């Protein structure tokens, strides 16, 4: 049990209220540039309890690499029905307004 507590110490450092961001992408950065965001998951934590979770699916400007598809299971065919990231941006920013955030992937750039 002591080892388990050692792994979770970082969570004791978080504030009572924050939003966690998690992304699935088309793959890693490559010679053609940065990957596109396929999905953006946001989970609001209030008083150290999950209060709401939402996922935004976004249409891509580039193809999902096979390696990325094997990790997250989202295909290029599925993304054809998603809305563009730009058209979802106002919903995303409304959700994040006045919130502290932490990122699962620290190299994610918006």
C-alpha positions as CSV (number, residue, x, y, z in Angstrom):
1,X,0.0,0.0,0.0
2,X,2.9,2.4,0.7
3,X,4.1,2.2,-2.9
4,X,0.6,3.0,-4.1
5,X,0.5,6.1,-2.0
6,X,4.0,7.1,-3.3
7,X,2.6,7.0,-6.9
8,X,-0.4,9.1,-6.0
9,X,1.4,11.9,-4.1
10,X,1.2,14.3,-7.0
11,X,-2.6,14.4,-6.7
12,X,-2.3,15.8,-3.2
13,X,-0.6,18.9,-4.8
14,X,-3.6,19.7,-7.1
15,X,-6.1,22.5,-6.2
16,X,-9.6,21.5,-5.3
17,X,-11.0,22.7,-8.6
18,X,-9.4,22.2,-12.1
19,X,-10.0,20.8,-15.5
20,X,-8.0,17.9,-17.0
21,X,-7.3,17.9,-20.8
22,X,-6.6,14.7,-22.7
23,X,-6.0,14.5,-26.4
24,X,-5.9,11.8,-29.1
25,X,-4.0,12.8,-32.2
26,X,-3.1,11.8,-35.7
27,X,0.4,10.7,-34.4
28,X,3.7,12.2,-33.5
29,X,5.2,15.3,-35.0
30,X,6.9,14.5,-38.3
31,X,8.4,16.3,-41.4
32,X,4.9,17.4,-42.4
33,X,4.4,19.2,-39.1
34,X,2.5,18.8,-35.8
35,X,-0.2,16.2,-35.5
36,X,-3.9,17.1,-35.6
37,X,-6.1,16.7,-32.5
38,X,-8.7,14.0,-33.2
39,X,-10.5,14.2,-29.8
40,X,-10.1,16.5,-26.9
41,X,-11.4,15.2,-23.6
42,X,-12.1,17.6,-20.8
43,X,-13.0,16.6,-17.2
44,X,-13.9,19.2,-14.6
45,X,-13.0,18.4,-11.0
46,X,-14.8,20.5,-8.3
47,X,-14.0,20.0,-4.6
48,X,-11.8,17.1,-5.6
49,X,-14.7,15.2,-7.2
50,X,-15.4,14.7,-11.0
51,X,-18.3,17.0,-11.8
52,X,-18.4,16.7,-15.6
53,X,-16.7,15.2,-18.5
54,X,-17.1,16.1,-22.2
55,X,-15.3,15.0,-25.4
56,X,-14.9,17.0,-28.5
57,X,-14.3,15.1,-31.8
58,X,-12.6,17.2,-34.5
59,X,-12.3,16.6,-38.3
60,X,-8.8,16.4,-39.4
61,X,-6.7,18.2,-42.0
62,X,-4.2,15.2,-42.2
63,X,-4.6,11.5,-42.0
64,X,-4.2,9.5,-38.8
65,X,-1.1,7.3,-38.9
66,X,-1.7,3.6,-38.6
67,X,0.3,3.5,-35.3
68,X,-1.9,6.1,-33.8
69,X,-5.0,4.3,-35.0
70,X,-3.8,1.1,-33.3
71,X,-3.5,3.0,-30.0
72,X,-6.7,5.0,-29.9
73,X,-8.9,3.0,-32.3
74,X,-10.2,6.0,-34.2
75,X,-10.1,5.6,-38.0
76,X,-9.8,8.2,-40.8
77,X,-13.3,7.1,-42.0
78,X,-14.8,7.9,-38.6
79,X,-13.4,11.4,-38.5
80,X,-15.1,12.4,-41.7
81,X,-18.3,13.0,-39.7
82,X,-16.6,15.2,-37.1
83,X,-16.8,19.0,-37.1
84,X,-13.7,21.0,-37.6
85,X,-11.6,22.1,-34.7
86,X,-12.2,25.7,-35.5
87,X,-16.0,25.2,-35.4
88,X,-15.7,23.5,-32.0
89,X,-13.3,26.1,-30.5
90,X,-16.0,28.4,-29.0
91,X,-17.5,25.3,-27.2
92,X,-14.1,24.3,-25.9
93,X,-13.2,27.8,-24.7
94,X,-16.7,28.2,-23.0
95,X,-16.0,25.0,-21.1
96,X,-12.5,26.1,-20.1
97,X,-13.4,29.7,-19.1
98,X,-12.1,30.6,-15.7
99,X,-10.8,27.1,-15.0
100,X,-7.4,25.9,-14.0
101,X,-6.1,23.1,-16.2
102,X,-3.7,20.3,-16.2
103,X,-2.6,18.4,-19.3
104,X,-2.1,14.7,-19.7
105,X,0.4,15.2,-22.5
106,X,2.6,18.2,-21.6
107,X,3.8,18.6,-25.2
108,X,0.3,19.4,-26.5
109,X,0.2,22.8,-28.2
110,X,-3.0,24.8,-28.8
